[in-house]
């Protein structure tokens, strides 16, 4: 056979080279298509936005190396502890601020004040004047004049370092929600000091206790008029149970409680509050002072506060000064738990 021309030989070699290179290119193309398809499928299956995911609890344990073994102690994450404590604190605060389930209807203070305006003021040193009783929501008026015999004998009662001398005492105590602060120490210590002060009284003295927030809640044993109570052993025990039952909630309105106390014409009023605001106006202070002067009543004030010293403008200093009383400031940070 005659030899082929050189040009023809080159032409036949080209297809052979292309045929040998085709399989690797095809394999690479197929591989890339498979990878691309897998990526598309994974993107479709992935959750979007804030969709729900399955959470898995993760436990923490502390290992204690003992001589004969390893001891494991489960540890709660700090964030969970903080959340639980916050929830517990909020629940406790809500429960403390909420009115008691067995809360009795509030005294109609407007009726009390109306009766006070329409009734002549008792004479200084005469006790609670008159011989009738304003039933229901009004202040009772006991027997007039100084009692015969040892009843009416004077004694000295003390409260947070303030002392008052007389035979008729009224304790006016704030029971608003702020008294629950600082772990409940203000209300707890106020109750303790009040009970201690009551224990210094005897059957020869009379007393009354008025707790207040937006409303007034005086001590009124069942079947008894709302008036001063003799300091007999049985009445003092009832008063102690009443004090222990008091819970703090709500806001603060001072004037009504003070006017109710003055209506009973006591020798001494111990007025305790942690609320410098809302303050009594100058006209309200003057009205209270006028009434106290006619009754011969001394008003001592005790202020609970969170600062080392009281503020210069507190109305409680002015109230005490206008009524021949003492003012005492108590830093609640120093109260014993």
C-alpha positions in Angstrom: 0.0 0.0 0.0 1.3 3.4 -0.9 2.1 5.8 2.0 -0.6 8.3 3.1 0.1 12.0 2.7 1.2 13.7 5.9 -1.8 15.9 6.1 -4.3 13.0 6.1 -2.4 11.4 9.0 -2.8 14.5 11.2 -6.5 14.6 10.4 -7.2 11.1 11.6 -5.3 11.6 14.9 -7.4 14.4 16.1 -10.7 12.4 16.6 -8.7 9.8 18.6 -7.5 12.4 21.1 -11.0 13.9 21.6 -12.5 10.5 22.1 -10.0 9.7 24.9 -10.8 13.1 26.7 -14.6 12.9 26.6 -15.2 10.5 29.5 -13.4 12.6 32.3 -15.3 15.8 31.2 -18.6 14.0 31.4 -17.9 12.5 34.8 -17.0 16.0 36.2 -20.2 17.5 34.8 -22.3 14.7 36.4 -20.5 15.2 39.7 -21.2 18.9 39.8 -24.9 18.4 39.0 -25.2 16.0 41.9 -23.6 18.4 44.4 -25.8 21.2 43.1 -28.9 19.1 43.6 -27.9 18.2 47.1 -27.4 21.9 48.0 -30.8 22.8 46.7 -32.5 20.0 48.6 -30.8 21.0 51.8 -31.9 24.6 51.5 -35.5 23.6 51.0 -35.5 21.4 54.1 -33.9 24.0 56.4 -36.3 25.9 58.7 -36.9 29.6 57.9 -37.5 32.6 60.1 -38.4 31.8 63.8 -39.7 28.4 63.1 -39.8 25.9 66.0 -36.7 23.8 66.6 -36.3 20.8 68.8 -34.5 21.9 72.0 -32.4 19.5 73.8 -31.8 19.9 77.6 -28.1 20.2 78.5 -27.2 19.2 82.0 -24.2 20.4 83.9 -22.5 18.4 86.6 -19.8 19.1 89.2 -17.3 16.3 89.8 -16.0 15.9 93.4 -12.9 13.7 93.6 -13.3 11.5 96.6 -10.7 9.0 97.8 -12.7 6.0 96.7 -14.9 7.3 94.0 -16.0 10.3 91.9 -19.2 12.1 93.1 -21.3 14.0 90.6 -23.5 16.9 91.6 -26.0 18.4 89.2 -25.6 22.2 88.8 -28.4 24.4 87.6 -27.3 27.0 85.0 -27.0 30.5 86.3 -29.4 32.0 83.8 -32.1 29.5 85.0 -31.4 30.4 88.6 -31.7 34.1 87.8 -34.9 33.6 85.9 -36.4 31.4 88.7 -35.4 33.9 91.4 -36.8 36.8 89.4 -40.1 34.9 88.9 -40.3 34.1 92.6 -39.6 37.7 93.6 -42.2 39.0 91.3 -44.8 36.5 92.6 -44.0 37.4 96.2 -44.2 41.1 95.5 -47.5 40.7 93.7 -48.9 38.6 96.5 -47.8 41.1 99.1 -49.3 44.1 97.2 -52.6 42.4 96.5 -55.5 43.0 98.9 -56.2 40.1 101.2 -58.9 37.8 100.0 -60.9 38.3 103.2 -60.7 42.1 103.1 -63.6 43.6 104.8 -65.4 46.6 103.2 -63.6 49.9 103.9 -64.8 52.4 106.5 -67.0 55.1 105.0 -64.5 57.9 105.9 -66.7 60.6 104.5 -69.4 59.6 106.9 -66.9 59.7 109.8 -65.7 63.2 108.9 -69.3 64.4 108.4 -70.3 63.1 111.8 -67.2 64.8 113.3 -68.2 68.1 111.8 -71.8 67.9 113.1 -70.8 66.9 116.6 -69.3 69.3 119.1 -65.7 68.8 119.8 -65.0 67.1 123.2 -63.5 69.1 126.0 -59.8 68.7 126.6 -59.2 65.8 129.1 -62.8 64.6 129.0 -62.2 61.4 127.0 -64.6 60.7 124.1 -67.6 62.9 124.7 -71.3 62.1 124.5 -73.5 59.2 125.4 -74.5 57.8 122.0 -72.9 55.6 119.5 -72.6 56.3 115.7 -73.2 52.8 114.4 -71.6 51.1 111.4 -69.1 53.3 109.7 -68.8 56.2 112.2 -66.8 56.8 115.3 -68.4 55.8 118.6 -68.7 58.2 121.5 -68.3 56.6 124.9 -69.2 57.8 128.3 -68.3 61.4 128.8 -66.1 62.9 131.6 -63.1 61.5 133.4 -63.8 57.9 134.6 -64.2 57.4 138.4 -61.5 55.5 140.3 -58.2 54.3 138.9 -59.5 54.3 135.3 -57.7 57.2 133.6 -54.5 56.8 135.5 -51.6 58.1 133.4 -48.7 56.0 132.2 -45.9 56.5 129.7 -45.9 54.5 126.5 -42.9 54.3 124.1 -42.5 53.7 120.4 -39.1 53.7 118.5 -37.5 55.8 121.2 -40.4 58.3 121.4 -42.3 58.5 124.7 -45.8 59.9 125.4 -47.6 60.2 128.7 -51.3 60.0 129.2 -54.2 57.6 129.8 -55.6 57.6 126.2 -53.4 56.5 123.3 -54.1 56.1 119.6 -51.6 54.4 117.3 -51.9 55.5 113.6 -49.8 53.2 111.4 -49.2 53.2 107.6 -50.0 49.9 105.9 -49.4 50.9 102.3 -47.5 48.6 99.9 -44.2 50.4 100.4 -44.1 48.9 103.9 -43.4 45.6 102.2 -40.1 46.8 101.0 -36.7 45.7 102.2 -37.8 42.1 102.7 -40.9 43.2 104.7 -38.7 44.6 107.6 -40.6 47.9 107.9 -44.0 46.4 108.5 -42.6 43.6 110.6 -40.7 45.9 112.9 -43.6 48.3 113.1 -45.8 45.5 114.3 -43.3 44.3 116.9 -42.8 47.8 118.3 -46.5 48.4 118.4 -47.2 45.2 120.4 -44.4 46.0 122.8 -45.9 49.5 123.3 -49.3 48.1 124.0 -47.9 45.7 126.6 -47.0 48.8 128.7 -50.7 49.7 129.1 -53.0 48.4 131.7 -56.7 48.2 132.4 -56.5 51.8 133.7 -55.7 53.2 130.2 -57.6 53.2 126.9 -56.2 52.7 123.4 -57.1 52.4 119.7 -55.1 51.3 116.7 -55.7 52.6 113.2 -53.9 51.1 110.2 -54.4 52.9 107.0 -53.6 53.0 103.2 -56.2 54.7 101.0 -58.7 53.5 103.6 -58.7 53.2 107.4 -58.9 50.0 109.3 -59.3 50.6 113.0 -59.3 48.0 115.8 -62.9 47.1 116.4 -63.6 43.8 118.2 -66.9 42.1 117.3 -69.9 43.7 119.0 -68.0 46.7 120.2 -68.4 50.3 119.1 -65.6 52.1 117.2 -64.1 54.0 120.0 -61.2 53.8 122.5 -60.8 50.4 124.1 -59.9 49.6 127.7 -56.5 48.1 128.1 -57.7 44.9 129.8 -55.8 41.7 129.3 -58.4 40.2 126.9 -58.6 43.4 124.8 -54.8 43.6 124.6 -54.7 40.0 123.4 -57.3 40.8 120.8 -55.3 43.8 119.7 -52.2 41.7 119.3 -54.0 39.3 117.0 -55.4 42.2 115.1 -51.9 43.7 114.6 -50.4 40.4 113.5 -53.2 39.9 110.9 -52.4 43.2 109.1 -51.0 43.1 105.6 -49.6 46.0 103.6 -51.0 47.0 100.2 -52.3 50.0 98.3 -51.5 53.6 98.4 -51.3 56.3 101.1 -53.8 58.9 102.4 -52.7 60.3 105.8 -55.4 62.9 106.6 -58.4 60.6 107.1 -56.6 58.3 109.6 -55.4 61.3 111.6 -58.8 62.9 111.7 -60.4 59.6 112.9 -57.8 59.4 115.7 -58.4 63.0 116.8 -62.2 62.4 116.9 -61.5 60.0 119.8 -59.8 62.8 121.8 -56.7 60.9 122.9 -53.9 62.3 125.0 -51.3 61.0 122.7 -51.2 59.9 119.0 -48.2 57.9 117.7 -48.2 58.5 113.9 -45.9 56.2 111.9 -45.4 56.2 108.1 -42.7 55.7 105.5 -44.4 58.1 103.1 -43.3 61.7 103.1 -45.2 62.0 99.8 -48.0 62.8 99.4 -47.4 65.3 102.0 -50.1 67.1 104.0 -50.7 70.6 102.8 -50.3 73.6 105.1 -54.0 74.0 105.5 -54.4 70.3 106.4 -51.6 70.6 108.9 -53.3 73.6 110.5 -56.7 71.9 110.6 -55.1 68.9 112.4 -53.2 71.2 114.8 -56.4 73.2 115.7 -58.3 70.0 116.4 -55.4 68.6 118.5 -55.1 71.8 120.5 -58.8 71.7 121.4 -58.5 68.1 122.5 -55.2 68.6 124.3 -53.7 65.9 122.1 -49.9 65.5 121.5 -48.9 64.0 118.2 -45.6 62.2 117.9 -44.3 61.2 114.4 -42.1 58.4 113.4 -40.8 58.3 109.8 -39.3 55.3 108.1 -36.8 56.1 105.3 -34.1 54.5 103.2 -31.5 57.3 103.7 -29.1 57.8 106.6 -31.0 61.0 107.6 -34.4 62.5 107.0 -35.0 65.1 104.3 -35.2 68.7 105.6 -38.6 69.4 104.1 -40.5 66.4 105.5 -44.0 67.4 106.7 -43.7 64.9 109.6 -41.3 67.2 111.5 -43.7 70.1 111.1 -46.6 68.0 112.2 -44.8 67.0 115.4 -43.6 70.5 116.1 -47.1 72.0 115.7 -48.6 69.5 118.2 -46.0 69.5 121.0 -44.7 66.2 119.8 -41.4 64.5 119.1 -40.1 63.5 115.6 -38.1 60.3 115.1 -36.4 59.1 112.0 -35.7 55.4 111.4 -33.4 54.2 108.7 -34.9 51.0 107.5 -31.5 49.7 106.3 -30.6 49.4 109.9 -33.7 47.4 111.0 -32.9 43.9 112.1 -34.3 41.2 109.7 
